[in-house]
């Protein structure tokens, strides 16, 4: 796949995430998909992808990712942007706070020749997120 095709796939996948749409998950996520950031015990493949998305959407019903830029290098895609949402549900051990967060994140992907997602790794500012949600004190 060329760089434009990889950019298109990543943009489409984020549009589906923002729409909270898992209807095409079997067509978009490979059976061997690995999410390097998933909680321990999360299965690989479409099932694990769906579990992570549903956990996030349950805690943050308005969660969305604002894509700022998409970079491509060989078979890897990096997406820079802003994740935001309002915590209305349980998030891991943290009860609903009804607070909003907005943090910068970078998500890297690898797609197979069949155009399905095979790998994900994220760099997130979880400390800032927890501070904004009121689950961790701000510095100072």
N, C-alpha and C positions, 0 to 999 in steps of 0.2 A: 504494500500500500504506500502511496505517496503521502507527503506531508499534508496536503489539502484534505485528503480522505481521512487521515487520522484526526485532524482538527475538527472536521465535520462530525465524526463519531463521538468525540469527547463533548462537543457542544450539544449534540442530540441527547447524550446520556445525562448531562446536567439539566437539560430542559425537562427530561422525564423525572429526574429527582425533584426538581422544583414543583412539578405537577403532582408529586406523590403518586407516580404511575409505575406500577410493577407489571403491567399487563403483557409486556413483551420480554420479560426477564429471561425466559428460556432461550429466546433468539439473540439476546444481547450479552449474556454472561455465560462463559464456557463452563462445562462441568468441573474442570479442574481449577477454576478461578481461586486465587489466594488473595485475601485481604490481610496485609501485614499489620494492620491497626485494629483488627477485630478483637473483641473481648475473648479471653480464654474460653474454649469450649464451643465457639462459633464454628459451624461446619464450613468447609470450602464450597465452591460452586454457587449456583443460583440461590439455593436455600439459605446459605450464609449471607449472601448479599441482601436478600430480602429481610432476614432477621435483623441485620444492622439498620437498614433503612426504616423498618417498622418500629424498632426501639427508638430511633431518633424522632420519627414523626409522632410517636405516641407522647413523648416528652415535650416536643416542640411542634405543635400542629401547624404553625406558620413557617416552619424552617425552610430556608432557601439559600442557594449559593449564587452569588452574583459573580459571574465570570468577568475577570478583568483582562486576562490575556492567556493565550494558549501557545505553548512552545512545543516544537517537535524536534527530536534528535534521533535519527535512525528509526527504531521501532518503539520508541518511548514518547509519551505525551506528558507534559507538565501543564497543569492548569492553576493559574494564580487568581485568587479572588477573595471574596468576603462571605463568610457563613454568618447567618443571623437567624434569630428566632426568639420566641417568648416561651419560657418554661411553664407549661400548664400541667405537666404530668411528671411522674417519678422519673428521675434520670440517674440510673445506677442507685447508689445509696442516698441520693439527694431528693428530698421532697419537693413538690412544686413550689416555686418562688414567685411566680407571676412577673418575673423580671425579664427584660430583654437583654440579648447579647449581640455583639457584632465583632467578629475577629477575622483577621487575615489568615488564610490557609493556602497551602500548596498541595495539590493532589497529583501524583504521578500514576500513569497507567501504562499497561502494555496490552496490545490487542493481537489476537491470532489472525492467521490468514483468512479465517472465516468471518472476520470482523467482529468477533465476540471478545469481550473483556476477559483477560487472563490473569491480570495482576494489578493490585492497588497498594499504594503506600502514600501516607499523608504526613505532612508537617503542619502541626496545628499549635495555636497558642492557647492551650487548655487552662493555663493559669489565669490569663486575662478573662477567659470565658467564665471560669468559676468566680472570679472577683465580680464581674458584671452581674452574675446571677445571685450574688450575695452569699455564696457558699464558702468563700475564702476572703479574709481581710485584704484590703488594698495595702500596698506598701506604705510605710511611714506612719 
